[in-house]
Amino acid sequence: MSQDVKVQIAPLLALRFKEVLGRLWMGYFLLTIALIGVPLSVGIYIPLYFLSFLYPAAQKPADGILVWGIGWLMRVQPWLEFDSDLAIPQGGVLLASNHRSHLDVFLLLARVRGIHILAKSSLFYIPFLNVMMKVTGQIPIRRGHLDSFWNAMKIAQKRLKAGEVVHVFPEMTRCALGMRGTNAFMTAPFLAAREAGVPILPIVIEGTDRIWPRGWFGLHAGHKVRVRALPAVDPLIFASAEDLSLEVRRLIDKALA
């Protein structure tokens, strides 16, 4: 075999090895979900969740157990190097972050107690995540269905007025691999926050697209992930929800630059 052929084959072999390793890491992730996540949800969280209908005080320890359990699930992932700085204000607050990967949702559930995520309905089909999204009261939005969209906005506003934590990916889609900024933000969640009179906390997510890229079934180790909160934004100082969404996007884009 000539030297030129060897030079051409080497990158292909390296790429193939990376693909196989990525799928093995995904298999490991799904296995740990089955061993840790399923017993946690079925054995502890779900019973406490249903108990909270009779005794509302049970919801708080249920939320704490969920954060603790998913936090441990993420800690036993050798492919994940995760750094977070999330100080969530008390009372109703809208968290708004850029969206890079399905991994974003796992990290948010592992760090924010009692979070309610406005998310595309496709997330409700990911194993284990689908169960937790439904049971924990996450808010699905069906793409292309206006009734679903406005119903989700009403639910979000109701939860914000009740003093709960609601999260939204204003882009409503994951970014392309390696993209530094954000796609255009939708305005409706910011209108809900203005009408509820609650602050918006911009959240910046970095690195998850390099681990679990859009359109890829596999996990790439060796990339550091960072999730951090920026200073809260008061929605009432803006003339409109559109101005508010543009400012939150500007802050996140600046932090990503």
C-alpha positions in Angstrom: 0.0 0.0 0.0 1.4 3.4 -1.0 2.1 6.2 1.4 -0.6 8.3 -0.3 -3.3 5.7 0.2 -2.3 5.3 3.9 -2.6 9.1 4.4 -6.1 9.0 2.8 -7.3 6.0 4.9 -6.1 7.2 8.3 -8.6 10.1 8.6 -11.4 7.8 7.6 -10.5 5.2 10.2 -10.2 7.9 12.8 -13.7 9.2 11.9 -15.1 5.7 12.0 -13.6 5.1 15.4 -15.1 8.3 16.7 -18.5 7.3 15.5 -18.3 3.9 17.1 -17.1 5.3 20.4 -19.8 8.0 20.3 -22.5 5.3 20.0 -20.9 3.3 22.8 -21.0 6.3 25.1 -24.7 6.8 24.1 -25.4 3.1 25.0 -23.7 3.7 28.4 -25.8 6.8 28.9 -29.0 4.9 28.2 -27.9 2.1 30.5 -27.3 4.4 33.4 -30.7 6.0 32.8 -32.3 2.5 33.1 -30.3 1.7 36.3 -30.6 5.1 38.0 -33.3 7.1 36.4 -36.1 4.6 36.1 -35.9 3.3 39.7 -35.6 6.8 41.0 -38.7 8.0 39.1 -40.9 4.9 39.5 -39.9 4.1 43.1 -39.6 7.6 44.6 -40.5 10.6 42.5 -43.8 9.4 41.0 -45.3 8.2 44.3 -44.4 11.6 45.9 -45.8 13.4 42.9 -49.2 11.8 43.2 -49.1 12.2 47.0 -48.7 16.0 46.4 -52.3 16.1 45.1 -53.4 15.2 48.6 -50.6 16.8 50.5 -49.1 19.7 48.5 -46.1 19.9 50.8 -44.9 16.6 49.3 -44.1 18.4 46.0 -41.0 20.2 47.5 -39.2 17.0 48.6 -40.2 15.4 45.3 -38.6 18.2 43.3 -35.5 18.0 45.5 -35.2 14.2 44.9 -35.5 14.7 41.2 -32.7 17.3 41.1 -30.5 15.0 43.3 -31.2 11.9 41.2 -30.6 13.5 37.8 -27.6 15.2 39.2 -26.1 11.8 40.2 -27.1 10.5 36.7 -25.0 13.2 35.1 -22.1 12.7 37.6 -21.6 9.1 36.6 -21.0 10.1 32.9 -17.3 9.8 32.2 -17.8 11.7 28.9 -19.2 14.8 30.6 -17.1 17.6 32.1 -19.8 20.0 33.4 -19.4 23.4 35.1 -22.5 25.3 36.2 -23.2 28.7 37.9 -27.0 28.9 38.4 -28.4 31.1 41.2 -32.1 31.1 40.6 -34.2 34.0 42.3 -37.0 33.0 44.6 -40.5 33.3 43.3 -41.8 33.4 39.8 -39.0 33.7 37.2 -38.7 33.0 33.4 -35.4 31.3 32.5 -34.5 31.9 28.8 -31.5 30.1 27.3 -29.9 29.4 24.0 -30.5 25.8 22.7 -27.6 23.7 21.5 -28.5 20.0 22.2 -30.9 17.6 23.8 -28.4 17.4 26.5 -29.4 20.9 27.6 -32.7 19.6 29.1 -30.9 17.0 31.2 -28.5 19.6 32.6 -31.3 22.0 33.5 -33.3 19.2 35.2 -30.2 18.3 37.2 -29.6 21.9 38.5 -33.0 23.7 38.8 -35.5 22.5 41.4 -39.1 22.6 40.3 -38.4 23.8 36.7 -41.1 23.7 34.1 -39.6 23.7 30.6 -41.4 24.9 27.5 -40.1 22.5 24.9 -40.9 21.0 21.5 -43.0 17.9 21.7 -40.2 15.8 20.1 -38.3 15.9 23.5 -41.2 13.9 24.9 -40.2 10.9 22.8 -36.6 10.5 24.2 -36.4 7.4 26.5 -36.7 8.3 30.2 -36.7 12.0 29.4 -40.2 11.6 28.0 -41.5 10.1 31.3 -39.8 12.7 33.4 -41.0 15.5 31.1 -44.6 14.4 31.4 -44.7 13.5 35.1 -42.9 16.7 36.2 -45.3 19.0 34.4 -43.0 20.1 31.6 -44.9 22.0 28.9 -44.9 20.6 25.3 -45.3 22.7 22.2 -46.2 21.0 18.9 -44.5 22.6 16.0 -46.9 24.1 13.4 -49.9 23.9 15.8 -51.1 27.3 16.9 -53.6 25.9 19.5 -50.8 24.0 21.1 -48.5 27.0 21.1 -51.0 29.4 22.7 -52.1 26.8 25.2 -48.5 26.4 26.3 -48.1 30.2 26.7 -51.2 30.3 28.9 -49.9 27.5 31.1 -46.5 29.2 31.3 -48.1 32.5 32.4 -50.2 30.7 35.0 -47.2 29.0 36.5 -45.2 32.3 36.5 -48.0 34.1 38.4 -48.1 31.2 40.9 -44.5 31.9 41.7 -43.0 28.9 39.8 -39.8 28.6 37.6 -40.5 28.4 33.9 -37.8 27.8 31.3 -38.0 28.5 27.6 -35.7 28.0 24.6 -36.7 31.1 22.7 -35.1 29.8 19.5 -37.4 26.7 19.6 -34.7 24.7 17.8 -31.2 23.5 18.4 -28.3 25.5 16.9 -26.0 24.2 14.2 -22.8 22.5 15.4 -20.2 25.2 16.5 -22.6 28.2 16.1 -21.5 31.0 18.4 -24.6 33.1 18.5 -28.3 32.4 18.5 -31.2 32.0 16.1 -34.1 34.5 16.2 -36.1 34.5 19.4 -39.9 34.2 19.6 -41.6 36.9 21.5 -44.6 35.2 23.1 -42.8 33.9 26.3 -41.5 37.3 27.0 -45.0 38.7 26.7 -46.1 36.1 29.2 -43.4 37.2 31.6 -44.2 40.9 31.3 -47.9 40.2 32.0 -47.0 38.1 35.0 -44.7 40.8 36.2 -41.7 38.4 36.8 -38.0 38.8 36.0 -36.2 37.1 33.1 -33.0 35.3 33.9 -30.8 34.8 30.7 -29.0 31.4 30.8 -26.0 30.7 28.6 -25.2 27.1 27.5 -21.9 26.3 25.9 -20.4 23.1 24.6 -23.4 20.7 24.6 -23.6 20.8 20.8 -20.1 19.4 20.5 -21.0 16.4 22.8 -24.5 15.6 21.4 -24.8 17.5 18.0 -28.1 18.1 16.3 -29.0 15.1 14.0 -26.5 12.8 15.6 -27.1 9.7 17.8 -23.9 9.5 19.8 -21.9 11.3 22.5 -18.5 12.9 21.9 -16.3 13.0 25.0 -13.6 15.6 25.6 -15.6 18.8 25.4 -16.3 20.9 28.4 -19.8 22.1 29.1 -20.7 25.3 30.9 -24.1 26.5 32.0 -24.3 30.0 33.7 -26.8 32.6 34.6 -26.5 36.3 33.6 -28.0 39.1 35.8 -31.8 39.1 35.8 -33.7 41.4 33.5 -36.7 43.5 34.6 -39.4 43.1 31.9 -41.3 46.2 33.1 -38.6 48.7 32.0 -39.1 47.7 28.3 -41.7 49.3 26.0 -42.7 45.9 24.5 -42.2 42.2 24.7 -40.3 42.4 21.4 -37.8 44.9 22.9 -37.4 42.6 25.9 -36.7 39.5 23.7 -34.2 41.4 21.6 -32.3 42.6 24.8 -32.2 39.1 26.3 -30.9 37.7 23.0 -28.3 40.4 22.8 -27.1 39.6 26.3 -26.8 35.9 25.5 -25.1 36.5 22.2 -22.6 38.8 23.9 -21.8 36.1 26.5 -21.3 33.6 23.7 -19.0 35.8 21.6 
